Amino acid sequence: MPRSAPVRPPALTAARLVPLLAEQGIAAPGLQIEHHPQSGRNRVLTFRHEPGPWRWLAKQGFSVTSAEPWFYAAAPHLPFIPRCLLAHRPHNLIVIDYLDAPSLQRLAATAPLAVLPALARLGQPLAQLHHLRPMPADAPPAHLPLPSLDPIDGDMLITSSPAAYAFIERLQARRRLRACLRRVYSLPGPGGLIHGDLKTDNILLAANPVLIDWELAGVGPLGWDLGSLIGAMILHWAHHLELNRATDPTDWINRASIPFADLHQAARSLLTNYLAGATGPVPKRTLVASYAAAWLLSRVLVETAQLHSLNARHLLLLNIAEGLYADPFELFGDLTW
């Protein structure tokens, strides 16, 4: 589902922000507002507070369908969610903890072997989120960026890049991939509160992993979050394959700088941790594998949006997605639930 354009907010100034904080009983003496070039529309706030200054992150200008203002206004504080100082939905503004911690995306560039175990640690936090009771009030439906099964038409030809069009053609020509998407559309499995956009740049490595960017959060299928993390593991692993069009795919896997055995172990650890923390229904193994395949397809579609042609890694991910749907045993082994 397309996301609406961001709503242009009024300038974030101390004169505007101090009264909003005061409504929550929060004094902000000496409030300073900084703009870091890498923070986009966000602003870093600093004000005096004993025993020292506080630093917070102000976010505004969300799209009209963004769930993030709702989420921080309604959700309870959990260790893997940034602390929220202010969630003001009429002003389309939130103020949350400023976390000076690297993302898994940044870690992947310097210590790729550390990423898979870090993703596996999210099993129990995810189970806690998914089985949160009572459900926060007025929870919106989560928006899942799933590829469409609609037939290719003139509008798609005009709006798609050549690579995205080639990807959609291949997706719709493969019976198993069509069946995979139909499964997650028609049999979503148990639902609950989900993050909806779990990828390595939305996971920070503080003392414990912290999940950020809750714009797609809401009530949705639990399998999507699990499939997203497994898909992120596979995508990370695939980034470190030595891909060459003239080389047999089996050689790509055998020469991987991140062994497939590590991926297999991380996926099993994630699910083992999740099952240990779950207090309610969990999606079946075949459905988790289908969501992982669907997440990979959605990421390939995003990656190809500006490209002229598909590359070897995209074609490999298509094959992996098809294999996940056909044989979850390849990834989960004898782990059953």
C-alpha positions as CSV (number, residue, x, y, z in Angstrom):
1,M,0.0,0.0,0.0
2,P,1.5,3.4,-1.0
3,R,2.4,5.6,1.9
4,S,1.1,9.2,1.9
5,A,3.5,12.1,1.6
6,P,4.8,13.6,4.9
7,V,2.8,16.4,6.4
8,R,4.9,19.5,6.5
9,P,5.1,20.6,10.1
10,P,5.6,24.0,11.5
11,A,9.2,24.8,12.5
12,L,10.2,23.1,15.7
13,T,11.3,25.9,18.0
14,A,11.8,26.2,21.8
15,A,8.8,28.6,22.0
16,R,6.6,25.9,20.5
17,L,8.1,22.9,22.3
18,V,8.4,24.2,25.9
19,P,4.7,24.7,26.4
20,L,4.0,21.2,25.1
21,L,6.5,19.7,27.5
22,A,5.0,21.8,30.3
23,E,1.6,20.2,29.7
24,Q,3.2,16.9,30.7
25,G,4.7,18.5,33.8
26,I,8.2,18.6,32.3
27,A,10.4,21.6,32.7
28,A,13.0,22.2,30.0
29,P,15.4,24.9,31.2
30,G,18.0,25.9,28.7
31,L,16.4,23.9,25.9
32,Q,18.6,23.7,22.8
33,I,17.5,22.3,19.5
34,E,20.2,20.9,17.1
35,H,19.9,19.6,13.6
36,H,22.4,16.9,12.6
37,P,22.7,16.5,8.8
38,Q,22.4,12.7,9.1
39,S,19.1,12.9,11.1
40,G,16.9,14.1,8.3
41,R,13.7,15.7,9.6
42,N,14.6,14.8,13.2
43,R,16.1,17.2,15.8
44,V,18.2,16.6,18.9
45,L,17.0,18.3,22.1
46,T,19.2,19.1,25.0
47,F,18.1,20.7,28.3
48,R,19.3,20.8,31.9
49,H,18.2,18.1,34.3
50,E,19.9,16.8,37.4
51,P,22.3,15.1,37.6
52,G,23.2,16.3,34.0
53,P,21.7,17.3,30.7
54,W,19.1,15.2,29.0
55,R,19.3,14.4,25.3
56,W,16.2,13.5,23.4
57,L,15.2,13.0,19.7
58,A,12.3,15.0,18.4
59,K,10.5,13.6,15.3
60,Q,7.8,15.3,13.3
61,G,6.3,15.5,9.9
62,F,5.0,11.9,9.8
63,S,2.9,10.8,6.8
64,V,-0.8,10.9,7.6
65,T,-0.9,7.0,7.8
66,S,2.1,6.7,10.0
67,A,1.5,4.8,13.2
68,E,4.4,6.2,15.2
69,P,2.6,9.1,17.0
70,W,-0.1,6.6,18.0
71,F,2.4,4.0,19.0
72,Y,4.3,6.1,21.5
73,A,1.1,7.6,22.9
74,A,-0.5,4.2,23.5
75,A,2.2,1.6,24.0
76,P,3.6,0.8,27.4
77,H,7.3,1.2,28.1
78,L,9.3,-1.9,27.3
79,P,13.1,-2.4,27.4
80,F,13.4,-2.7,23.6
81,I,11.3,0.5,22.9
82,P,12.9,4.0,23.2
83,R,11.6,5.9,26.2
84,C,9.0,8.5,25.2
85,L,8.9,11.9,26.8
86,L,6.2,13.4,24.7
87,A,3.7,12.0,22.1
88,H,1.5,14.8,20.8
89,R,-0.7,13.5,18.1
90,P,-2.4,16.9,17.2
91,H,1.0,18.4,16.6
92,N,2.2,15.3,14.8
93,L,5.3,15.2,17.1
94,I,7.1,12.8,19.4
95,V,10.1,13.3,21.7
96,I,11.9,10.0,22.5
97,D,15.2,8.9,24.0
98,Y,18.3,9.9,21.9
99,L,20.2,6.7,21.7
100,D,23.8,7.1,20.7
101,A,24.1,3.5,19.6
102,P,25.1,1.8,16.3
103,S,22.5,0.1,14.1
104,L,22.9,-3.4,12.9
105,Q,23.2,-2.0,9.4
106,R,26.4,-0.1,10.5
107,L,27.7,-3.2,12.4
108,A,27.2,-5.2,9.2
109,A,29.9,-3.1,7.5
110,T,32.6,-3.7,10.1
111,A,31.7,-7.0,11.9
112,P,29.4,-9.0,9.6
113,L,29.7,-12.2,11.6
114,A,28.2,-10.4,14.7
115,V,24.9,-9.5,12.9
116,L,23.3,-12.9,12.9
117,P,23.6,-13.6,16.6
118,A,22.3,-10.1,17.4
119,L,19.2,-10.7,15.3
120,A,18.7,-14.0,17.1
121,R,18.6,-12.2,20.4
122,L,15.3,-10.5,19.4
123,G,13.3,-13.6,19.8
124,Q,12.1,-13.0,23.4
125,P,11.5,-9.2,23.0
126,L,9.4,-9.9,19.9
127,A,7.3,-12.5,21.8
128,Q,6.7,-10.0,24.5
129,L,5.5,-7.4,22.0
130,H,3.3,-9.9,20.1
131,H,1.6,-11.2,23.2
132,L,1.1,-7.8,24.9
133,R,-2.1,-7.7,26.9
134,P,-4.2,-5.7,27.0
135,M,-3.8,-4.4,23.5
136,P,-3.1,-0.6,23.3
137,A,-6.3,1.4,22.6
138,D,-7.3,2.3,19.1
139,A,-4.5,0.2,17.5
140,P,-4.5,0.7,13.7
141,P,-4.0,-2.1,11.3
142,A,-0.3,-2.7,10.4
143,H,0.7,-1.8,6.8
144,L,2.7,-4.6,5.2
145,P,4.7,-3.8,2.1
146,L,3.9,-7.0,0.3
147,P,4.3,-7.4,-3.5
148,S,1.1,-7.3,-5.4
149,L,-0.3,-10.3,-7.3
150,D,-2.3,-8.0,-9.7
151,P,-1.7,-8.6,-13.4
152,I,0.9,-6.4,-15.1
153,D,-0.9,-3.5,-16.7
154,G,-0.1,-0.3,-18.5
155,D,0.3,1.8,-15.3
156,M,2.9,-0.8,-14.1
157,L,4.8,-0.6,-17.3
158,I,5.0,3.2,-17.0
159,T,5.8,3.5,-13.3
160,S,8.2,0.5,-12.9
161,S,11.9,0.6,-13.5
162,P,13.1,-2.0,-16.1
163,A,14.6,-4.1,-13.2
164,A,11.4,-3.9,-11.1
165,Y,9.3,-4.9,-14.1
166,A,11.6,-7.9,-14.8
167,F,11.3,-8.9,-11.2
168,I,7.5,-8.8,-11.2
169,E,7.5,-10.8,-14.5
170,R,9.6,-13.5,-12.8
171,L,7.6,-13.5,-9.6
172,Q,4.3,-13.9,-11.5
173,A,5.7,-16.6,-13.7
174,R,6.8,-18.8,-10.8
175,R,3.9,-21.0,-9.4
176,R,5.5,-21.5,-6.0
177,L,6.1,-17.8,-5.4
178,R,2.6,-16.9,-6.4
179,A,1.3,-19.6,-4.0
180,C,3.6,-18.2,-1.2
181,L,2.1,-14.7,-1.5
182,R,-1.5,-16.1,-1.7
183,R,-0.8,-18.0,1.5
184,V,0.2,-14.9,3.5
185,Y,-2.6,-12.8,1.9
186,S,-5.4,-15.4,2.6
187,L,-4.1,-17.2,5.7
188,P,-2.3,-14.6,7.8
189,G,-2.2,-16.7,11.0
190,P,-2.4,-15.4,14.6
191,G,-2.3,-11.6,15.1
192,G,-1.2,-9.1,17.6
193,L,0.8,-5.9,18.0
194,I,3.7,-6.0,15.5
195,H,6.6,-3.6,14.5
196,G,6.0,-4.1,10.7
197,D,9.3,-2.8,9.5
198,L,12.1,-4.9,11.0
199,K,15.3,-4.5,9.1
200,T,18.9,-4.0,10.2
201,D,18.8,-0.2,10.2
202,N,15.8,-0.2,12.5
203,I,17.6,-2.2,15.2
204,L,20.0,-0.4,17.5
205,L,22.7,-2.2,19.6
206,A,22.5,-0.4,22.9
207,A,23.0,-2.5,26.1
208,N,20.2,-4.6,24.7
209,P,18.7,-4.4,21.2
210,V,16.3,-1.5,20.7
211,L,13.7,-1.3,17.9
212,I,13.1,2.1,16.3
213,D,10.9,3.6,13.5
214,W,7.5,2.3,14.5
215,E,5.7,4.0,11.5
216,L,4.3,0.7,10.2
217,A,3.3,-0.7,13.6
218,G,-0.2,-1.9,14.4
219,V,-2.3,-5.0,14.6
220,G,-1.1,-7.5,12.1
221,P,0.1,-11.1,11.6
222,L,2.8,-12.2,14.0
223,G,4.5,-14.2,11.2
224,W,5.4,-11.0,9.4
225,D,7.8,-9.8,12.1
226,L,9.4,-13.2,12.5
227,G,9.7,-13.6,8.7
228,S,11.2,-10.1,8.5
229,L,14.0,-11.0,10.9
230,I,14.7,-14.3,9.2
231,G,14.6,-12.4,5.8
232,A,17.0,-9.8,7.2
233,M,19.4,-12.7,8.2
234,I,19.2,-14.1,4.7
235,L,19.6,-10.7,3.0
236,H,22.7,-10.0,5.2
237,W,24.1,-13.4,4.4
238,A,23.5,-13.0,0.6
239,H,25.3,-9.6,0.7
240,H,28.5,-11.5,1.6
241,L,28.3,-14.1,-1.1
242,E,30.9,-13.9,-3.9
243,L,28.4,-13.6,-6.7
244,N,29.6,-14.0,-10.3
245,R,27.4,-14.7,-13.3
246,A,29.8,-17.2,-14.6
247,T,29.9,-19.2,-11.4
248,D,27.6,-22.0,-10.4
249,P,25.2,-21.0,-7.5
250,T,26.5,-23.9,-5.4
251,D,30.0,-22.3,-5.5
252,W,28.5,-19.0,-4.3
253,I,27.2,-20.7,-1.2
254,N,30.3,-22.8,-0.5
255,R,32.6,-19.8,-0.8
256,A,30.4,-17.5,1.3
257,S,32.3,-15.4,3.8
258,I,29.5,-16.0,6.2
259,P,28.9,-19.8,6.4
260,F,25.3,-21.0,5.7
261,A,25.6,-23.0,9.0
262,D,25.8,-19.7,10.9
263,L,22.6,-18.6,9.2
264,H,20.9,-21.9,10.0
265,Q,21.9,-21.6,13.7
266,A,20.8,-18.0,14.0
267,A,17.3,-18.7,12.5
268,R,16.9,-21.7,14.9
269,S,18.0,-19.5,17.9
270,L,15.6,-16.8,17.0
271,L,12.7,-19.2,16.9
272,T,13.8,-21.0,20.0
273,N,14.0,-17.7,22.0
274,Y,10.6,-16.6,20.6
275,L,8.9,-19.8,21.5
276,A,10.4,-19.6,25.0
277,G,8.9,-16.2,25.5
278,A,5.5,-16.6,23.8
279,T,2.4,-16.6,26.0
280,G,-0.2,-17.1,23.3
281,P,-0.7,-18.5,19.8
282,V,2.3,-18.6,17.4
283,P,2.4,-18.9,13.6
284,K,3.1,-22.3,12.1
285,R,6.5,-23.1,10.8
286,T,5.4,-23.2,7.2
287,L,3.7,-19.8,7.6
288,V,6.9,-18.2,9.1
289,A,8.9,-19.5,6.2
290,S,6.3,-18.0,3.8
291,Y,6.5,-14.6,5.5
292,A,10.3,-14.8,5.3
293,A,10.0,-15.5,1.5
294,A,7.5,-12.7,1.1
295,W,9.7,-10.2,3.0
296,L,12.7,-11.1,0.7
297,L,10.5,-10.5,-2.3
298,S,9.4,-7.1,-0.9
299,R,13.0,-6.1,-0.4
300,V,14.1,-7.1,-3.9
301,L,11.2,-5.0,-5.3
302,V,12.4,-2.0,-3.3
303,E,16.0,-2.5,-4.3
304,T,15.1,-2.8,-8.0
305,A,13.0,0.4,-8.1
306,Q,15.8,2.5,-9.5
307,L,17.8,-0.1,-11.4
308,H,18.0,-0.9,-15.1
309,S,18.5,-4.7,-14.7
310,L,18.4,-7.4,-12.1
311,N,21.7,-8.6,-10.8
312,A,22.9,-12.1,-9.7
313,R,22.0,-11.5,-6.1
314,H,18.4,-10.6,-6.9
315,L,18.0,-13.8,-8.9
316,L,19.5,-15.8,-6.1
317,L,17.1,-14.2,-3.6
318,L,14.2,-15.2,-5.8
319,N,15.4,-18.8,-5.7
320,I,15.9,-18.7,-2.0
321,A,12.4,-17.3,-1.5
322,E,11.0,-20.1,-3.6
323,G,13.0,-22.7,-1.6
324,L,11.8,-21.3,1.7
325,Y,8.2,-21.8,0.7
326,A,8.8,-25.3,-0.7
327,D,11.0,-26.6,2.1
328,P,11.2,-24.8,5.5
329,F,13.3,-27.8,6.7
330,E,16.2,-26.3,4.8
331,L,16.4,-23.4,7.3
332,F,14.8,-24.7,10.5
333,G,16.0,-28.3,10.4
334,D,14.2,-30.5,12.9
335,L,13.0,-27.5,15.0
336,T,9.2,-28.0,15.2
337,W,6.4,-26.2,17.0
